[in-house]
Amino acid sequence: MDVLREVGNIGAGHAATALSQLLGKPVDMKVPTVSFLPFEDIAERLGGVETVVVAIFLRVEGDAPGNMFFILKREPARRLLQGLPCLEAAGSEDYSELELSALNEIGNILAGSYLSSLADFTGLHMSPTVPAIAVDMAGAILNYGLLQFGTMGDDALLIDTAFLEGPNQMEGHFFLIPDPESFEKLFSALGVPL
């Protein structure tokens, strides 16, 4: 867990820097918490299967394939959009195409920061696919990922990070769900025997 916490810390640092450049203002971060949890507990961690969330999903390809989700609840996603100088504040509950595109790109940048940190740390080749975005209930999004890409691992690596921009706090959840055969490769590359 110490090794994974360090990977999460480095990834969060890179993600905060990228977010700061995107927003054009300083963004701090809290030290992330890292944990393993069973795949079926992910939705509960987000507030329940019926909680509406914004999820950026991508497939990890390479030496240790798997699936990665960056998930925000609606309020932090809205605050993140309001921080972008190129977007006008929307009063609607729904997201415009431009807002969805912006959230997708932000999720792509942040997920890429974590993934590149993990790849650097392990020395494994890991590359993300083009991300997809969805606004739906947490249970539906996770089930779609499961149906789209077949069997996922039983466990997920959860990195909970809060980014602080001025008085606002934006909590994001990164879930890396390695394919079953990837766990041993990841831990071996981290120098941790299973």
C-alpha positions as CSV (number, residue, x, y, z in Angstrom):
1,M,0.0,0.0,0.0
2,D,2.9,2.4,0.7
3,V,4.2,1.9,-2.9
4,L,0.7,2.4,-4.3
5,R,0.2,5.5,-2.1
6,E,3.4,7.0,-3.5
7,V,2.3,6.3,-7.1
8,G,-1.0,8.0,-6.2
9,N,0.8,10.9,-4.7
10,I,3.0,11.4,-7.7
11,G,0.0,11.0,-10.1
12,A,-2.0,13.5,-8.1
13,G,0.8,16.0,-8.2
14,H,1.0,15.7,-12.0
15,A,-2.7,15.9,-12.2
16,A,-2.9,19.1,-10.1
17,T,-0.2,20.7,-12.2
18,A,-2.1,19.8,-15.4
19,L,-5.4,21.1,-13.9
20,S,-3.7,24.3,-12.8
21,Q,-2.4,25.0,-16.3
22,L,-5.9,24.3,-17.8
23,L,-7.7,26.6,-15.3
24,G,-5.0,29.2,-15.4
25,K,-4.8,29.4,-11.6
26,P,-3.1,27.6,-8.8
27,V,-4.6,24.2,-7.8
28,D,-3.5,22.4,-4.7
29,M,-4.3,18.8,-3.8
30,K,-4.9,16.8,-0.7
31,V,-2.7,13.8,-0.2
32,P,-4.7,11.0,-1.9
33,T,-6.0,8.0,-0.1
34,V,-5.3,4.6,-1.8
35,S,-7.2,1.4,-1.2
36,F,-8.3,-1.8,-2.8
37,L,-11.9,-2.7,-2.9
38,P,-14.0,-5.4,-4.6
39,F,-15.4,-4.3,-8.0
40,E,-19.0,-4.7,-6.7
41,D,-18.3,-2.1,-3.9
42,I,-17.4,0.7,-6.3
43,A,-20.9,2.0,-6.8
44,E,-21.5,2.1,-3.0
45,R,-18.3,4.1,-2.6
46,L,-19.8,6.7,-5.0
47,G,-23.0,7.0,-3.0
48,G,-25.0,4.1,-4.3
49,V,-25.9,2.5,-7.6
50,E,-28.5,5.2,-8.4
51,T,-26.2,8.2,-7.7
52,V,-25.8,10.2,-10.9
53,V,-22.2,10.8,-11.7
54,V,-20.0,12.0,-14.5
55,A,-17.6,9.3,-15.6
56,I,-14.7,9.3,-18.0
57,F,-13.8,5.7,-19.0
58,L,-10.8,4.5,-20.8
59,R,-9.2,1.1,-21.5
60,V,-5.6,0.7,-20.5
61,E,-3.6,-1.3,-23.1
62,G,0.0,-2.6,-23.0
63,D,1.9,-4.8,-20.6
64,A,-0.8,-4.6,-17.8
65,P,-4.2,-4.1,-19.5
66,G,-7.2,-3.0,-17.6
67,N,-9.9,-0.4,-17.3
68,M,-9.8,3.0,-15.7
69,F,-12.6,5.3,-14.6
70,F,-12.3,8.9,-13.4
71,I,-15.6,9.7,-11.7
72,L,-17.0,13.0,-10.3
73,K,-20.3,13.7,-8.7
74,R,-22.4,16.3,-10.5
75,E,-21.6,19.2,-8.1
76,P,-17.8,19.0,-8.3
77,A,-18.1,18.5,-12.1
78,R,-20.2,21.7,-12.3
79,R,-17.6,23.6,-10.2
80,L,-14.8,22.4,-12.4
81,L,-16.6,23.7,-15.5
82,Q,-17.3,27.0,-13.9
83,G,-13.5,27.4,-13.4
84,L,-12.8,27.2,-17.1
85,P,-12.5,30.7,-18.5
86,C,-13.7,29.6,-22.0
87,L,-17.1,28.4,-20.8
88,E,-20.1,30.5,-19.7
89,A,-21.8,29.3,-16.6
90,A,-24.8,27.2,-17.5
91,G,-27.9,27.3,-15.3
92,S,-29.1,23.9,-16.6
93,E,-28.8,20.5,-14.9
94,D,-27.9,19.1,-18.3
95,Y,-24.5,19.4,-19.9
96,S,-24.0,21.0,-23.3
97,E,-21.8,19.3,-25.9
98,L,-19.0,21.7,-25.2
99,E,-19.2,21.1,-21.5
100,L,-19.1,17.3,-22.0
101,S,-16.2,17.7,-24.3
102,A,-14.4,19.8,-21.8
103,L,-15.1,17.3,-19.0
104,N,-13.9,14.5,-21.2
105,E,-10.7,16.2,-22.0
106,I,-10.1,17.1,-18.3
107,G,-10.7,13.5,-17.3
108,N,-8.4,12.3,-20.1
109,I,-5.6,14.6,-18.9
110,L,-6.0,13.7,-15.2
111,A,-6.3,9.9,-15.9
112,G,-3.3,10.2,-18.2
113,S,-1.3,11.8,-15.3
114,Y,-2.0,8.9,-13.0
115,L,-1.4,6.3,-15.7
116,S,1.9,7.8,-16.8
117,S,3.0,7.9,-13.1
118,L,2.2,4.2,-12.7
119,A,3.9,3.3,-16.0
120,D,7.1,5.3,-14.9
121,F,7.1,3.7,-11.5
122,T,6.6,0.1,-12.8
123,G,8.6,0.4,-16.0
124,L,5.6,-1.2,-17.8
125,H,4.3,0.0,-21.1
126,M,0.7,1.2,-20.4
127,S,-1.2,3.4,-22.8
128,P,-4.8,4.8,-22.6
129,T,-7.4,4.4,-25.4
130,V,-9.5,7.3,-26.5
131,P,-11.8,8.1,-23.5
132,A,-15.5,8.0,-23.4
133,I,-17.8,10.1,-21.1
134,A,-21.1,9.3,-19.6
135,V,-23.5,11.0,-17.2
136,D,-25.7,8.4,-15.7
137,M,-26.3,6.4,-12.5
138,A,-23.1,4.8,-11.1
139,G,-24.4,1.3,-11.4
140,A,-25.3,1.7,-15.1
141,I,-21.9,3.1,-16.0
142,L,-20.0,0.3,-14.2
143,N,-22.2,-2.3,-15.8
144,Y,-21.7,-0.8,-19.2
145,G,-17.9,-1.0,-18.7
146,L,-18.2,-4.6,-17.7
147,L,-20.4,-5.5,-20.7
148,Q,-18.3,-3.5,-23.2
149,F,-15.0,-5.0,-22.2
150,G,-15.9,-8.4,-20.9
151,T,-14.5,-9.8,-17.7
152,M,-12.9,-7.2,-15.3
153,G,-10.7,-8.0,-12.4
154,D,-12.4,-8.7,-9.1
155,D,-10.7,-5.9,-7.3
156,A,-10.2,-2.2,-8.1
157,L,-7.4,0.1,-7.1
158,L,-9.1,3.3,-5.8
159,I,-7.3,6.6,-5.6
160,D,-9.4,9.3,-3.9
161,T,-8.1,12.8,-4.5
162,A,-9.5,16.2,-3.6
163,F,-8.2,19.1,-5.7
164,L,-8.5,22.5,-4.0
165,E,-9.0,25.6,-6.2
166,G,-9.4,28.6,-3.9
167,P,-12.2,27.9,-1.4
168,N,-13.6,25.1,-3.6
169,Q,-12.9,21.5,-3.2
170,M,-13.4,19.0,-6.1
171,E,-13.3,15.4,-5.2
172,G,-12.5,12.9,-7.9
173,H,-12.3,9.1,-7.8
174,F,-9.9,7.1,-9.9
175,F,-10.6,3.5,-10.3
176,L,-8.0,1.3,-12.0
177,I,-9.4,-2.2,-12.5
178,P,-6.6,-4.4,-13.9
179,D,-7.5,-7.4,-16.0
180,P,-7.1,-10.6,-13.8
181,E,-3.7,-11.5,-15.4
182,S,-2.4,-7.9,-14.9
183,F,-2.3,-7.9,-11.1
184,E,0.8,-10.2,-10.9
185,K,2.6,-8.1,-13.5
186,L,1.9,-4.8,-11.7
187,F,2.9,-6.1,-8.3
188,S,6.0,-7.8,-9.6
189,A,7.0,-4.6,-11.4
190,L,6.5,-2.7,-8.1
191,G,8.7,-5.3,-6.3
192,V,5.9,-6.6,-4.2
193,P,5.4,-10.4,-4.3
194,L,1.9,-11.7,-4.4
